[in-house]
Amino acid sequence: MKKFYCLLLLSILVFSCKPVKKVQTLNNAISKKDTVQTVIIKEAPKVDTLALINDMLDKVNKRKIDFTTFNAKIKVDYQGQETSQGATAYVKMKKDSIILIQVVGPLGIVGLQAKITIDSVIVVNKIDKYVQRRSISYINEVTQIPFDFYTLQDLLIGNPIFVTTNVVSYKPSNDHLLVLMIGTFFKNLLTLDNTDYKLLHSKMDDVDIQRNRTCDITYSNYEAKGNLQFATYRSVSVAEKYKLDINLDFKQYSFNEPLNYTFNIPKNYKAR
């Protein structure tokens, strides 16, 4: 059984001393040897951990990418239990509405198309000429992670996923900030850049100790896109009964441009 580790946050109270100069009466009634040196000890303000955490969460939320449409060309490397392959994926997305994915293999052959909405998934296999219609829970079955439409949307955009306000550990260093939070499904350890709060890594372990489900996501190769910071490389690794590794290398991407959302299913394709 996988052991779960938590970071501990220590609050340290700092005290400082300030000596007071010797005081003599105007009539010199008190001699120099009788002068009393008084020391006043002042307590430094306590570190307001809750305020620090709220400020951190606010900065993380402000870094989230907001958009209306998104378009991308992604080099995808996939390694599962029995297969390992590479392909190019073209993604079109309208926020909170629809995700269209077209996967192109060697020689420019379109192998798969998918249409994902808030409650459904349609997959068209162009090689074997069949179509699958599933509920959104199909993504859970494939990844073994409780993805819904909004989680998948954030993952593609590069926003943090499975983030909660239940922060149990907060540890700054010179370069990074480690934040451990516990949500419904996962203990999520975020690694943030300590200067601008860019998300660098997310390590998720199942809160259910009877399961061995984990998800690791690394965000890197950030580029400035207007006022946005976009991670052009993502490494995703999920595991429970078996391991699935996916690397996403964004070769082209754009935000908030008009997109065509056509999705056609050939009439001669069989349903599965």
C-alpha positions as CSV (number, residue, x, y, z in Angstrom):
1,M,0.0,0.0,0.0
2,K,1.3,3.4,-0.9
3,K,2.3,5.5,2.0
4,F,1.1,9.1,2.1
5,Y,3.4,11.9,3.2
6,C,2.4,15.4,4.4
7,L,4.6,18.5,4.8
8,L,4.4,20.1,8.2
9,L,4.1,23.9,8.5
10,L,5.8,25.5,11.6
11,S,4.8,28.9,12.9
12,I,7.7,30.7,14.6
13,L,7.3,33.6,17.0
14,V,10.2,36.1,16.8
15,F,11.0,38.4,19.7
16,S,13.3,41.4,19.7
17,C,14.8,43.5,22.5
18,K,15.2,47.2,22.6
19,P,17.4,48.7,25.5
20,V,16.2,51.9,27.1
21,K,18.9,54.6,27.8
22,K,19.8,55.4,31.5
23,V,17.6,58.1,32.9
24,Q,18.6,60.7,35.6
25,T,16.4,63.2,37.4
26,L,17.0,66.9,36.7
27,N,18.3,67.5,40.2
28,N,20.8,64.6,40.0
29,A,19.0,63.0,43.0
30,I,19.7,59.6,41.5
31,S,23.4,58.9,41.2
32,K,24.9,57.2,38.1
33,K,25.5,54.0,40.0
34,D,21.8,53.8,41.0
35,T,20.6,54.3,37.4
36,V,18.3,51.5,36.4
37,Q,18.5,50.1,32.9
38,T,15.1,49.1,31.7
39,V,14.7,46.6,29.0
40,I,11.4,46.5,27.1
41,I,10.6,43.3,25.2
42,K,8.3,43.7,22.3
43,E,6.6,40.7,20.7
44,A,6.9,40.8,16.9
45,P,3.6,40.3,15.1
46,K,2.7,36.6,14.6
47,V,2.9,35.2,11.1
48,D,-0.7,35.2,9.9
49,T,-0.6,31.8,8.1
50,L,-4.2,32.0,7.0
51,A,-3.6,35.4,5.4
52,L,-0.5,34.0,3.6
53,I,-2.5,31.0,2.3
54,N,-5.4,33.2,1.1
55,D,-3.0,35.6,-0.6
56,M,-1.2,32.6,-2.3
57,L,-4.5,31.1,-3.5
58,D,-5.6,34.5,-4.7
59,K,-2.5,34.9,-6.8
60,V,-2.8,31.3,-8.2
61,N,-6.4,32.0,-9.2
62,K,-5.4,35.3,-10.8
63,R,-2.8,33.4,-13.0
64,K,-5.5,31.1,-14.3
65,I,-6.0,31.5,-18.0
66,D,-9.4,32.8,-19.0
67,F,-10.5,32.5,-22.6
68,T,-13.4,32.2,-25.0
69,T,-11.8,29.9,-27.6
70,F,-8.6,28.0,-27.9
71,N,-6.9,26.4,-30.8
72,A,-3.7,24.3,-30.7
73,K,-1.5,21.9,-32.6
74,I,0.1,19.4,-30.1
75,K,2.8,16.8,-30.5
76,V,1.6,13.9,-28.3
77,D,3.8,11.0,-27.1
78,Y,1.7,8.3,-25.4
79,Q,3.0,5.3,-23.5
80,G,0.5,2.8,-21.9
81,Q,0.7,-0.6,-20.5
82,E,1.2,-2.3,-23.9
83,T,1.5,0.5,-26.4
84,S,3.8,3.4,-27.1
85,Q,3.3,5.8,-29.9
86,G,3.4,9.4,-31.1
87,A,1.0,11.5,-33.0
88,T,-0.1,15.1,-33.7
89,A,-3.3,16.3,-32.1
90,Y,-5.3,19.3,-33.3
91,V,-7.5,20.8,-30.5
92,K,-10.3,23.3,-30.9
93,M,-12.1,24.4,-27.7
94,K,-14.9,26.7,-26.8
95,K,-14.9,27.5,-23.1
96,D,-17.4,25.5,-21.0
97,S,-19.0,24.1,-24.2
98,I,-17.1,21.9,-26.5
99,I,-13.7,20.3,-27.2
100,L,-12.9,18.9,-30.6
101,I,-9.8,16.7,-31.0
102,Q,-8.4,15.3,-34.2
103,V,-5.5,12.9,-34.0
104,V,-3.2,12.5,-37.0
105,G,-0.7,9.7,-37.3
106,P,2.3,9.1,-39.7
107,L,1.9,10.2,-43.3
108,G,-0.8,12.7,-42.2
109,I,-3.5,10.0,-41.8
110,V,-6.3,11.0,-39.6
111,G,-6.8,8.2,-37.1
112,L,-9.3,9.5,-34.6
113,Q,-11.7,12.3,-34.0
114,A,-13.4,13.2,-30.7
115,K,-16.1,15.5,-29.7
116,I,-16.4,16.2,-26.0
117,T,-19.2,18.2,-24.3
118,I,-20.1,18.7,-20.7
119,D,-22.0,15.4,-20.5
120,S,-20.9,13.3,-23.5
121,V,-18.0,11.9,-25.5
122,I,-18.2,10.9,-29.2
123,V,-15.1,9.1,-30.6
124,V,-14.8,8.4,-34.4
125,N,-12.2,5.8,-35.4
126,K,-11.3,6.7,-38.9
127,I,-9.1,3.6,-39.4
128,D,-11.5,0.9,-38.4
129,K,-14.6,3.0,-39.4
130,Y,-16.7,2.9,-36.3
131,V,-18.1,5.4,-33.8
132,Q,-18.5,5.3,-30.0
133,R,-20.9,7.4,-28.0
134,R,-20.3,7.5,-24.3
135,S,-21.1,9.6,-21.3
136,I,-18.4,12.0,-19.9
137,S,-17.4,9.3,-17.4
138,Y,-15.7,7.5,-20.3
139,I,-12.7,9.8,-19.7
140,N,-12.5,8.4,-16.1
141,E,-12.4,4.9,-17.5
142,V,-9.5,5.7,-19.8
143,T,-7.4,7.7,-17.4
144,Q,-8.5,6.2,-14.1
145,I,-8.7,9.8,-12.8
146,P,-12.0,11.6,-12.0
147,F,-11.9,14.0,-14.9
148,D,-15.0,15.8,-16.0
149,F,-15.3,18.3,-18.9
150,Y,-14.0,21.3,-16.8
151,T,-11.0,19.4,-15.5
152,L,-10.0,18.3,-19.0
153,Q,-10.5,21.9,-20.2
154,D,-8.2,23.2,-17.5
155,L,-5.6,20.5,-18.2
156,L,-5.4,21.5,-21.9
157,I,-5.2,25.2,-21.1
158,G,-2.6,24.7,-18.4
159,N,-4.6,25.7,-15.4
160,P,-4.2,23.8,-12.1
161,I,-6.6,21.0,-11.5
162,F,-8.1,19.5,-8.3
163,V,-7.3,22.7,-6.4
164,T,-9.1,23.3,-3.1
165,T,-9.0,25.9,-0.3
166,N,-8.3,23.1,2.2
167,V,-4.5,23.9,2.5
168,V,-2.8,21.9,5.2
169,S,0.9,22.8,4.5
170,Y,2.6,25.9,3.1
171,K,6.4,25.9,2.8
172,P,8.3,28.6,1.0
173,S,11.9,28.4,-0.1
174,N,14.3,30.6,-2.1
175,D,13.0,29.4,-5.5
176,H,9.8,27.4,-4.9
177,L,6.7,27.3,-2.8
178,L,5.3,24.0,-1.8
179,V,1.5,23.9,-1.0
180,L,-0.2,20.7,0.1
181,M,-4.0,20.7,-0.1
182,I,-6.5,17.9,0.5
183,G,-9.7,17.6,-1.6
184,T,-12.4,15.1,-2.2
185,F,-10.3,12.8,-4.3
186,F,-6.6,13.7,-3.9
187,K,-3.9,15.1,-1.7
188,N,-2.4,17.6,-4.1
189,L,1.1,18.9,-3.6
190,L,1.6,22.0,-5.8
191,T,5.1,23.3,-6.6
192,L,4.9,27.0,-7.5
193,D,7.5,29.5,-8.7
194,N,8.3,31.6,-5.7
195,T,8.5,34.9,-7.7
196,D,5.4,34.9,-9.9
197,Y,3.4,31.8,-8.7
198,K,3.7,29.9,-12.0
199,L,2.6,26.3,-11.6
200,L,5.5,24.0,-12.0
201,H,4.3,20.7,-10.7
202,S,1.3,19.0,-9.3
203,K,1.6,15.6,-7.5
204,M,-1.7,14.0,-6.6
205,D,-2.2,11.0,-4.3
206,D,-5.5,9.4,-3.6
207,V,-7.1,10.2,-0.3
208,D,-8.5,6.7,-0.2
209,I,-5.7,4.6,1.3
210,Q,-7.2,1.5,-0.2
211,R,-6.3,2.7,-3.6
212,N,-2.9,3.3,-5.3
213,R,-4.1,6.0,-7.6
214,T,-1.6,8.8,-8.4
215,C,-1.4,11.6,-11.0
216,D,1.8,13.7,-11.7
217,I,1.7,16.7,-13.9
218,T,4.7,18.8,-14.8
219,Y,4.3,22.2,-16.5
220,S,7.3,23.8,-18.2
221,N,8.6,25.9,-21.2
222,Y,6.4,28.9,-20.3
223,E,5.8,31.5,-23.0
224,A,4.2,34.9,-22.7
225,K,1.1,35.3,-24.7
226,G,-0.1,38.8,-24.2
227,N,-0.8,39.0,-20.5
228,L,-0.9,35.2,-20.2
229,Q,1.9,32.8,-19.3
230,F,1.3,29.5,-21.2
231,A,3.1,26.3,-20.4
232,T,4.0,24.8,-23.8
233,Y,5.1,21.5,-22.4
234,R,3.2,19.2,-20.1
235,S,4.1,15.8,-18.8
236,V,1.2,13.8,-17.4
237,S,1.6,10.4,-15.6
238,V,-1.4,8.6,-14.1
239,A,-1.3,5.2,-12.4
240,E,-3.5,2.8,-10.5
241,K,-3.8,-0.7,-11.9
242,Y,-1.5,0.3,-14.8
243,K,0.5,3.3,-15.8
244,L,-0.3,5.9,-18.5
245,D,2.2,8.5,-19.6
246,I,1.4,11.4,-21.9
247,N,3.7,14.2,-23.0
248,L,2.1,17.2,-24.6
249,D,4.3,19.5,-26.6
250,F,2.4,22.6,-27.9
251,K,3.8,23.5,-31.3
252,Q,1.1,26.1,-32.1
253,Y,-1.7,27.7,-30.1
254,S,-3.9,30.7,-30.1
255,F,-6.6,32.2,-27.9
256,N,-9.9,33.9,-28.6
257,E,-10.0,33.5,-32.4
258,P,-13.1,32.5,-34.4
259,L,-13.2,28.8,-34.8
260,N,-15.2,26.3,-36.9
261,Y,-16.7,23.6,-34.8
262,T,-17.9,21.2,-37.5
263,F,-17.9,17.5,-36.6
264,N,-19.2,15.0,-39.1
265,I,-19.8,11.3,-38.6
266,P,-19.9,9.2,-41.8
267,K,-23.2,7.4,-42.2
268,N,-21.6,4.0,-43.0
269,Y,-19.7,3.9,-39.7
270,K,-20.8,1.2,-37.3
271,A,-21.7,2.0,-33.7
272,R,-19.8,0.4,-30.9
